Each structure stands twice: as structure tokens, then as C-alpha cells.
């Protein structure tokens, strides 16, 4: 006969385990990060042919929500062990106004510790102007300019060296870069770039901040609107769609998905922890950590 007390105990233990998975994942990578791991893409054999000075700058704004604490901490580890000899890359987390007292306390601590958060003057929304507020606010709130600005989702894995390598030969102005929609299209001048992650040159960011075209057209599918703004303003004469290096996680989204490949720049729709672990393992993100160190922390 099944003991009800034991069954309830096992059920609670399982619930506790799955509730703790995000924190456990972050904790594992925190240990790895604190061991002083070298950036896996910057082995001496790989950097000898790169210039000694940075060639350009890139701001990556990851649009997320204030309550997504575990995701932010995890992504700090993912991008904290990457860099590029080609570009100065800053990664910032972007969300709308804080609405809870605990957010004001905890996010204040994050800002003091990491200084990697941008809080926009908006209410959290999906298709009501958050993307416009992001781009249009940057020239006013940043203390510096960048050659390129990226808008990225918080469920995308970016490989910074391949990304910056693909940007290095491109124009620094009037540039629109990403994964063109629809999925099967290879023409970046038709339609728009997927919200997984797309890049605008700084002059286009300033244009969005100052033009009436985007200002008067902010409601609707936001990434599609960006493409429409540029078309209406006859902007972005330099457009680039980087397929197949940018794609959705295998099996997630029909023609936008394919298997993981070595030349990857971005993998989108990485939502579950088992998917993140599969991506990290495939790209051997922690390869510079000798196995012996895992047991001598």
C-alpha cells in the first residue's frame, strides 16, 4: 500500500528540484566564470591575425522584463566569457518602468553591481512602442555613441566573435542587418528583419529618434514596423541578411529552424534550460576549463 506521506514528500522534492533548475544552472556557470576561464574564442592561435586595436563599437540591447532575474544573471555569464578582438561590445538589459517595490530594490543592486541595465520610460508591452522607445531614447540617454546598435531577444544565444566578424567589412552607416522574414527569403530589401536580433547603424538610430515617420507609427508588430519605417523613409540602403548563420533552435519554427552548425552567429527560441545546455555543449563554450578544475574549486 502506498504511503501518502512518502508520496507527498517525493512530489514536493520533485517540485523543489524543478523550481531550483534556473538557479542551479546559473550557479554552475558562476563557478565556471569565477575560476578565471579564458574567453573560448580568443585562444592565442585564433587572434594572431586580428588587428591590435578595436575596429568599431556595438551596443547589444537585450529586451527583457524586470522580473526575469535568473535569465539576466545567466546571460551575464554567457556574454561575460565572450569578447571580440574586432569590436568594443557592450551588452545591456532593457525593460520598461519598474512597478514593484522589490524590483526597485533588487534592480538597484544589479545596477550598482553590473551597470548593465537600461530602464525605458514606458509600460511593459509587446506591440505598443517598446522597440520605438528603445531606439529613440538611446541618443538622449547614452553618454556615448556606437557604430551599431542591436535589438535582441532574451531567448537568443549570440556568438560575439562570429557576429563582429560578419559586421567588420560592412558599411558603418545606413545599415540594417539581421535575419530577413519570411524564413525562406534571401532578399533583405523585402519585408523586415526578425526580432531574434537585428542591427542598425547609429545614423539610423538617430533618424528614428528625430523622424515623424516612426514617431507616428508605433502600434503593431514592432519588428515589422522597423522595416516599414525604413522603407517609408527611404533609409537602410545597405541591408544584409545573415542566413544560415542566424536561425531558430532545431525543431522550433519550421523553415526558420535548422540543426546547430559551426558557423552560427545566433540561435533563437532557446527557452528551456535543457536547450541552453545543448547549445552551450555544442559550441563548447567552456572548453578552456580543464576537467580537473571542476573538482578543485
C-alpha positions in Angstrom: 0.0 0.0 0.0 1.3 3.4 -1.0 2.2 5.6 2.0 0.5 9.1 1.4 3.1 10.9 3.4 6.0 9.4 1.4 4.3 10.2 -1.9 3.7 13.8 -0.9 7.3 14.1 0.2 8.6 12.8 -3.2 6.2 15.1 -5.0 7.5 18.1 -3.1 11.1 17.1 -3.7 10.5 17.0 -7.4 8.7 20.3 -7.4 11.6 21.8 -5.4 14.2 20.4 -7.9 12.5 21.8 -11.0 11.9 25.1 -9.2 15.6 25.3 -8.5 16.8 24.4 -12.0 17.3 28.0 -13.2 19.3 29.0 -10.1 21.3 25.7 -10.3 22.1 26.4 -13.9 23.3 29.9 -13.1 25.2 28.7 -10.1 27.1 26.1 -12.1 28.2 28.8 -14.6 29.0 31.2 -11.8 31.5 28.6 -10.5 33.0 28.3 -14.0 33.1 32.0 -14.5 34.8 32.7 -11.2 37.6 30.2 -12.0 39.0 32.7 -14.4 38.1 30.9 -17.6 39.7 32.4 -20.7 37.4 33.5 -23.4 37.0 30.4 -25.5 37.0 32.3 -28.8 40.3 34.1 -28.0 42.9 31.5 -27.9 46.3 32.8 -29.0 46.2 30.7 -32.1 42.9 32.4 -33.1 43.8 36.0 -32.5 47.1 36.4 -34.2 45.6 37.6 -37.5 43.3 40.1 -35.9 44.2 43.8 -35.6 45.7 45.0 -32.4 43.0 47.8 -31.9 39.2 47.6 -32.0 37.7 48.5 -35.3 34.2 49.5 -34.3 31.7 49.5 -31.5 28.5 47.6 -30.9 25.7 48.0 -28.3 23.6 44.9 -27.8 20.3 45.7 -26.1 18.6 42.6 -24.8 14.9 43.4 -24.4 13.5 41.6 -21.4 11.3 42.1 -18.4 12.2 43.4 -14.9 11.2 40.2 -13.2 13.4 38.0 -15.3 16.3 38.0 -12.7 17.5 34.4 -13.3 17.6 34.9 -17.1 19.7 38.2 -16.7 22.2 36.5 -14.4 22.5 33.6 -16.7 23.1 35.8 -19.8 25.7 37.8 -17.9 27.7 34.6 -17.7 27.1 33.7 -21.3 28.3 37.0 -22.6 30.8 37.7 -19.8 33.1 34.9 -21.1 32.9 36.1 -24.7 34.6 39.1 -26.3 36.0 40.1 -29.7 39.3 41.5 -30.8 37.5 43.3 -33.6 35.0 45.4 -31.7 34.1 47.0 -28.4 30.9 45.2 -27.4 28.6 46.4 -24.6 25.7 44.2 -23.6 22.8 45.9 -21.8 19.4 44.6 -20.5 16.5 46.8 -21.5 13.0 47.0 -20.0 10.3 49.5 -19.1 9.5 51.3 -15.9 9.6 49.4 -12.6 6.2 48.7 -11.0 7.0 46.8 -7.8 8.9 47.7 -4.6 11.0 44.6 -4.8 12.1 45.5 -8.4 13.3 48.9 -7.2 15.4 47.3 -4.5 16.8 44.3 -6.4 17.4 46.0 -9.7 19.1 48.9 -7.9 21.5 46.3 -6.6 22.0 45.0 -10.1 22.7 48.4 -11.4 25.2 49.1 -8.7 27.0 45.8 -9.3 26.9 45.4 -13.1 25.8 48.8 -14.5 24.3 47.0 -17.5 20.6 47.9 -17.3 18.6 50.5 -19.3 15.2 51.4 -17.9 12.9 53.0 -20.5 10.1 55.4 -19.8 7.3 53.1 -20.9 4.9 50.5 -19.7 5.9 46.9 -20.4 4.3 45.8 -23.7 4.6 43.6 -26.7 3.4 45.6 -29.6 2.8 49.1 -28.3 6.0 51.0 -28.8 8.7 49.4 -26.6 11.1 49.0 -29.6 10.5 52.6 -30.7 11.2 53.8 -27.2 14.4 51.8 -27.1 15.9 53.1 -30.3 14.6 56.7 -30.0 15.8 57.1 -26.4 19.4 56.0 -27.0 20.8 59.2 -28.5 19.4 61.1 -25.5 20.2 58.8 -22.6 23.6 57.4 -23.6 26.8 59.2 -22.8 28.4 57.9 -26.0 27.6 56.7 -29.5 28.2 53.3 -31.1 28.8 52.4 -34.7 26.0 49.8 -34.4 23.0 49.1 -32.1 21.4 45.7 -31.8 18.0 44.8 -30.5 17.9 41.2 -29.3 15.5 38.9 -27.5 16.4 37.3 -24.2 15.9 33.8 -25.6 18.7 34.1 -28.2 22.3 32.9 -27.9 24.7 35.2 -29.7 28.3 34.3 -30.5 30.1 37.6 -30.3 33.2 36.8 -32.4 31.3 35.5 -35.4 28.9 38.3 -35.1 31.5 41.0 -35.0 33.5 39.3 -37.8 30.4 39.5 -40.0 30.0 43.2 -39.3 33.6 44.2 -39.7 33.5 44.6 -43.5 30.0 46.2 -43.6 29.2 49.9 -44.0 29.1 51.9 -40.8 26.1 54.0 -42.0 22.6 53.4 -43.4 23.0 49.7 -42.4 20.3 47.2 -41.4 21.4 43.7 -40.6 19.7 40.6 -39.3 17.6 37.6 -40.4 15.1 38.6 -43.0 11.5 37.5 -42.8 9.9 35.3 -44.2 12.1 32.5 -43.3 12.7 31.2 -46.8 13.6 34.7 -48.2 17.1 35.6 -49.0 16.3 39.2 -50.1 17.0 41.7 -47.3 15.3 44.5 -49.2 11.9 42.9 -49.0 10.0 42.8 -45.7 11.9 43.1 -42.4 14.4 41.5 -40.0 13.3 39.0 -37.4 13.1 40.1 -33.8 15.6 37.5 -32.7 18.3 40.1 -33.2 18.8 42.9 -35.7 21.3 45.7 -36.0 21.0 49.4 -37.1 23.9 51.7 -37.7 24.0 54.7 -35.4 22.7 57.2 -38.0 19.5 55.1 -38.4 19.1 55.2 -34.6 19.4 59.0 -34.6 16.9 59.1 -37.5 14.4 57.1 -35.6 14.8 59.5 -32.6 14.1 62.5 -34.8 11.8 61.5 -37.6 8.0 61.8 -37.5 7.7 58.6 -39.5 8.4 56.2 -36.7 7.0 58.6 -34.0 3.6 58.5 -35.6 3.6 54.7 -36.3 4.4 52.8 -33.1 1.5 50.4 -32.7 1.6 47.0 -34.2 4.2 44.2 -34.7 7.2 46.1 -33.7 10.0 44.5 -35.7 7.8 44.6 -38.8 7.3 48.3 -38.1 11.0 48.9 -38.0 11.2 47.6 -41.6 8.3 49.8 -42.6 9.8 52.9 -41.1 13.0 52.4 -43.0 11.1 51.8 -46.3 8.9 54.8 -45.8 11.9 57.0 -45.0 13.9 55.5 -47.9 16.6 54.5 -45.4 18.8 51.5 -44.9 20.3 51.3 -48.4 22.8 48.8 -47.0 20.8 45.7 -45.9 22.2 42.3 -45.0 20.5 39.0 -44.0 22.9 36.5 -42.5 21.4 33.1 -43.3 22.0 30.3 -42.4 24.2 31.6 -39.5 21.1 33.0 -37.7 18.2 30.7 -37.1 15.7 29.3 -34.6 16.5 26.4 -32.3 16.2 23.0 -34.1 12.6 21.9 -34.4 11.1 25.1 -33.0 9.7 27.1 -36.0 9.5 25.3 -39.3 11.6 26.9 -42.1 13.3 29.3 -39.6 14.8 26.3 -37.8 17.7 24.0 -38.7 20.3 21.9 -36.9 23.1 23.7 -35.0 26.0 24.5 -37.2 29.6 25.5 -36.5 29.3 28.9 -38.3 26.4 30.0 -36.1 26.0 33.7 -35.2 22.6 33.4 -33.4 20.3 30.7 -32.2 16.8 31.9 -31.3 14.0 30.5 -29.2 16.3 28.9 -26.7 13.7 28.9 -23.9 14.3 25.8 -21.8 17.3 25.0 -19.7 17.9 21.7 -21.5 18.0 23.7 -24.8 20.5 26.1 -23.3 22.7 23.3 -22.1 22.6 21.7 -25.6 23.7 24.9 -27.2 26.5 25.5 -24.7 27.7 21.9 -25.1 27.6 22.1 -28.9 29.6 25.2 -29.2 32.0 24.0 -26.4 31.6 27.3 -24.6 33.5 26.1 -21.5 36.2 24.2 -23.4 39.0 26.3 -21.8 38.1 24.9 -18.3 40.2 21.8 -17.6 38.1 19.0 -16.1 40.3 18.8 -13.1 39.3 22.4 -12.1 35.7 21.4 -11.7 36.6 19.3 -8.7 39.1 21.6 -7.1 37.0 24.8 -6.6 
